[in-house]
Amino acid sequence: MELTSVRSFFRDREQYIGKEVVTGGWVRSIRASKTFGFIVVNDGTFFEPVQVVYSNVLENFDDVEKLNVGAAIIVTG
């Protein structure tokens, strides 16, 4: 599995539109509601983080909601 850097998302934005990508990094913040949430992820390659949106259709939704700031994650989407 090859991870795409956050820097690459910002520098080569057009290349990733409509494609599934895999990235990893550390949780900088997480906000959740009953059916969806947001995770801000930074991998240290760029000064701007990526925001990941997740919903309750995920098999591991309950586990994702329990993540803490500083947790290392890999995200596919």
C-alpha positions in Angstrom: 0.0 0.0 0.0 1.5 3.3 -1.1 0.5 6.4 1.0 -0.1 9.7 -0.7 1.4 12.7 1.2 -0.7 15.6 2.3 1.7 17.9 0.4 0.9 16.0 -2.8 -2.8 16.6 -2.3 -2.3 20.4 -2.2 0.4 20.6 -5.0 -1.2 18.1 -7.4 -4.9 18.6 -6.6 -6.3 17.9 -10.0 -4.6 14.5 -10.2 -6.7 13.2 -7.3 -10.2 14.4 -8.1 -12.6 11.5 -8.3 -9.9 8.9 -7.4 -9.5 6.7 -4.3 -6.4 7.5 -2.4 -4.7 6.2 0.8 -3.0 8.6 3.2 -1.7 8.4 6.8 -0.8 10.7 9.6 -1.6 11.9 13.0 -5.0 13.1 14.3 -4.8 16.8 15.1 -8.5 17.1 16.0 -11.7 15.0 15.8 -15.3 16.1 15.9 -18.2 13.6 15.8 -22.0 13.6 15.9 -24.4 10.6 15.8 -24.1 9.9 12.1 -20.9 11.5 10.9 -17.7 13.3 11.9 -14.6 15.1 10.8 -10.9 14.2 11.4 -8.1 16.6 10.8 -5.0 14.6 9.7 -1.4 15.9 9.3 1.5 13.8 8.1 4.2 16.5 8.6 4.9 17.0 4.9 2.9 20.2 4.5 1.8 23.1 6.8 -1.9 22.5 6.0 -3.7 19.4 7.2 -6.3 17.3 5.4 -9.9 17.0 6.7 -11.4 13.5 6.5 -15.2 13.2 6.6 -16.6 9.8 7.8 -20.1 8.5 8.4 -21.9 5.7 10.1 -21.8 3.5 7.0 -18.3 2.5 8.0 -18.0 -0.9 9.6 -15.6 0.5 12.3 -17.6 3.7 12.9 -17.7 3.1 16.7 -13.9 2.6 16.8 -13.2 5.8 14.7 -15.3 7.9 17.1 -13.1 6.8 20.0 -9.9 8.1 18.3 -7.9 10.6 20.3 -5.7 13.5 19.2 -2.2 12.2 18.4 -3.4 8.8 17.2 -1.7 7.5 14.0 -4.2 6.5 11.3 -4.3 5.4 7.7 -7.3 6.6 5.7 -8.7 5.3 2.4 -11.2 7.3 0.4 
